[in-house]
Amino acid sequence: MARRRTALLIATDRYADSAFSRLRAPANDVARLAAVLADPEIGAFAVQTLLNEPHYVVRREISRVCAEAERDDLILFYVSGHGIKEDSKGSLHFVTTDTVRDHLRTSSVEAELIRHEIDQSRAHQAIVWLDCCYSGAFPTGGTPKSAMDADVLSQMKMEARGWCVMTASTHIQYSYEPHQDAKAVGASEISVFTNAIIEGLRTGAADVDGDGEIGTADLYAYVFQHVRAHTPNQTPTKNDLASGELLVARNKFALRLPAGLDPGIRDLLRNVSPKVRQLAIDHLGNEAREGDRVARETLGILRSNRDPELASAAAAALRPKAVVGDPPESRQERPLPAPVAQPVPVRTIQPRPIVLPRYSKARLSLRQRLQSAGEIVGITAVLGYMIWWLDASAFWTIVLWVLTAVLTGVALLDLARVLLRAWLDVSRVLHRERIWLRPWLDFSPDGENMAGGHFEWKTHNWERRPVSFPRGERLTYSPDNRVVVGLNVSGQVILRDRQTGRLLRSLPSCSSATFGYQGRLIALSSRDGVTVVRVDSGDVVARLASRVHHEELTAFDPTGRFLAVSTRDTHLGRWIDVYDTASWRKVALPQGIREFQGFAFNHDGSLLAATTFDKAVELWDTHSWNRLHTVYNLSQPNCVDFSPDGRFMAIGTWLGRIDLYTTVTWRRYRSMGWHQGWVTKVRFSPDSRVIASCSTDYTIRLWQVEGWAP
C-alpha cells in the first residue's frame, strides 16, 4: 500500500436553510464507512470524519489534508449530502450545514475546490467518492438529494496523476436514499451507493479478480452491479487517470498464496466447495513430499488460515505419510494428477424444447401505418393545391393530375407491399426498441436463456430482464454452460459463473468476445487484433496480429481446430483469416476467401459458409479449404447461421427476409418472412426449432422453423 493513507469523510444531513430537506442516511453512512476504512486488515486509513460542519471548516480540512500529504501518500475524500448546481456558472456545490441557497459561492464547498487542492498536493494518488446527485428523476420510494444539473466528472477532472472519481449516479440522475416520511427522519438508514462500498470492502466481495486486493476498477464493478440490482434507475459512474489500479483496500478473507503457485491450483483453493479445496490440498501434499518448495510454502500459509477446516487439512497434508508394515524403499505414493493440467470434462447438455411466446403475429406498428397513410395524404394534398393554384392553365392541370395519379399509385403499391409483408409474416416480435447499432443474439447451450441487445430472456416464459453488468450490452454463453461473458459499450469484459452469478475475473478490453471449443478458450477481438486467453486462469494463449475488419465476425469452429477472423488488407478488401489452434499459425488457403459480408461454421466444423456481395453464399471444405458449392439467393445475404442438428442453413438478407436452405440439396426450403430493415444477425436455438433474428428496424424476432402457418 501507499506509505501513508488518509481519508477525509464529509457528511451533512442537517441544514439551517429550509430550502434543503433533511437527510437521514449521511450520518450512518459516514460512521460505517469510517469503521471499514480504518480497519487495519482492510483499508488501513487514518480516518477523519466531518459531520454537519460549516463550510469554512470543511474547506480548511480539505486544504490541510492535501497540503500535508507526501508524494507516496494516498488521500481519499468522501462526500455525502446534497449536491446543487449554481445557476449562473453551472458549477457543482456541496451543501454544508450553514449553506444559504442564494449565496452558494460564499457558503458552500465547490467541487472545483477539491480538484484544485488535489492538483496542488504533492500526493500522486487520490480517490474521490461522491454520494450526492446532480439531476434527473428518481424512482418511487426514494428521496432525492438535489434538483439541479451538473456534470460532476467534467468538473472533477484533474491533472495527469493517479486519481479516480466515483459517483453515485450520472450527471442526469438522482442519487437517492430509502423512502423518507415524517416519522422516519433520523432513522438508522444508509444509501444504496455507500452501502455497496461498505459491503464490498467489509466482506471482500469487491475483490472481483480474486487477487486479494481491491482496486478502483474492482470496487467500481462491484458497486455498479450492486446499485443496479437494487436501483435500476441509478447508474454509478467512474472516471480515472492512472497508470494502474489504485489500491483501495485488501480482502481480509483472501488467501495470500505464493506468487509461483500454479494458477489452476490457486483457483481450486479459492473454490467455495470444501471437496474441491481438499483435492487441491491433497495434490499440494504430494508435491511437498517430493520436495516442491512452493507447495510446502503454500501449505504452511494455509495451516494458519482462519478457516479451521482448511487449516486442519493443510496441517494433515504437511505430516509425513507412514505406511505400517512396508519398508521405506517399497513405499510408493500414488500420484494425484494435477487438476489444472487436465481440462474439465464437458457435461452433455440436453437443450430444452423452446416454444414461441404467445404473442400476436408481427403486424404493422402504428408508426408504420401512419407513415404509409401520411405519404398518400400528403402527396395528394400538395398536388391538389398546386392544381387549384394553377387552374388557369389546362395543360398544367392535366400534367399535375397525371403526376398525382402516378405518385398516389406508387404510394399505394408501397403500402400494399408493407401490408403483404405484415400479412405473410409469421414471426413473433420479442423486442421493439432502439437497441445497439450492432445487435447481438445468443442462446445458452441448455436453451434456458437467450441474450439479445442489452436484455436477457427466460425461454420458458419469455420473461425479460436487463443484463446485470456495468453498462452491460451483450452476453455470450460458454459451450459447456459454466461461464457467461459480459461485454459493455466501453469494452469492459467480465466473466461470471453461470450458476451462482459470481464474478470470476475481468479480461482485457475488446469489442467482441467468442468462446472456443468446450469453453476453455475465449477470443477477444478489437481493431488492433485478436487476443486468445484461457477461461480458467485468464492467461494469454496467443496474440494474433490481424487487421480486424469486423470485430463481431470472429468464430471458433465447433471442434476447436480453427479460429476464423474477419480481416482487411491495405486496399480495404475483406478477407477471412483462418488460424490453426494447435500452433496459432495462419492456415495457407488454396483460394482466398474474400469480399464477404458474414460467415459461420456448420454444426461439425466441416464447412465454412461465407456470404458474398454477388447475392451468394460460398461453402468451403475445412479439410482441404476448397470451395465446394455456391448457393445463390434472390436478394443480397448479410448474415448466415447453421442449425445445431445440421439440417438447415439460415440466411438474413438486406431486404429484411430470412431464407431457410436445406443442407442436403442446398435448395431453398422456405422464406420465413420479413423485417422492415436489414437483418444483422440470425441465430438458431440449441434445439434447432426456433430462429432468432435482429435487424436495423430495431426489433428482435422469433421464427418457428417447422410447423408454422400464416
Secondary structure as UniProt FT lines:
FT   STRAND          5..11
FT   TURN            18..19
FT   HELIX           26..38
FT   TURN            40..43
FT   STRAND          46..51
FT   HELIX           55..68
FT   TURN            71..72
FT   STRAND          74..80
FT   STRAND          83..85
FT   TURN            87..89
FT   STRAND          92..94
FT   TURN            97..98
FT   TURN            101..102
FT   HELIX           104..107
FT   STRAND          109..110
FT   HELIX           111..120
FT   STRAND          125..131
FT   TURN            140..141
FT   STRAND          142..144
FT   HELIX           152..155
FT   STRAND          162..167
FT   TURN            171..172
FT   STRAND          176..178
FT   TURN            182..186
FT   HELIX           192..203
FT   TURN            205..206
FT   TURN            208..209
FT   STRAND          213..215
FT   HELIX           216..230
FT   TURN            232..233
FT   STRAND          237..241
FT   STRAND          247..250
FT   TURN            252..253
FT   TURN            259..260
FT   HELIX           263..269
FT   HELIX           274..289
FT   TURN            290..291
FT   HELIX           293..303
FT   HELIX           308..318
FT   TURN            324..325
FT   HELIX           328..330
FT   TURN            339..341
FT   HELIX           366..389
FT   TURN            390..392
FT   HELIX           394..424
FT   STRAND          428..432
FT   STRAND          441..443
FT   TURN            445..446
FT   STRAND          449..452
FT   TURN            453..454
FT   STRAND          455..458
FT   TURN            459..462
FT   STRAND          463..466
FT   TURN            470..471
FT   STRAND          472..477
FT   TURN            479..480
FT   STRAND          483..488
FT   TURN            489..490
FT   STRAND          493..497
FT   TURN            498..500
FT   STRAND          503..507
FT   STRAND          512..515
FT   HELIX           517..519
FT   STRAND          521..526
FT   TURN            527..528
FT   STRAND          529..534
FT   TURN            535..537
FT   STRAND          540..544
FT   TURN            551..552
FT   STRAND          554..556
FT   TURN            558..559
FT   STRAND          562..568
FT   TURN            570..571
FT   STRAND          574..580
FT   TURN            581..584
FT   STRAND          585..586
FT   STRAND          596..601
FT   TURN            603..604
FT   STRAND          607..612
FT   STRAND          616..621
FT   TURN            622..624
FT   STRAND          627..632
FT   STRAND          637..642
FT   TURN            644..645
FT   STRAND          648..653
FT   TURN            654..655
FT   STRAND          657..662
FT   TURN            663..665
FT   STRAND          668..674
FT   STRAND          679..684
FT   TURN            686..687
FT   STRAND          690..695
FT   TURN            696..697
FT   STRAND          699..704
//
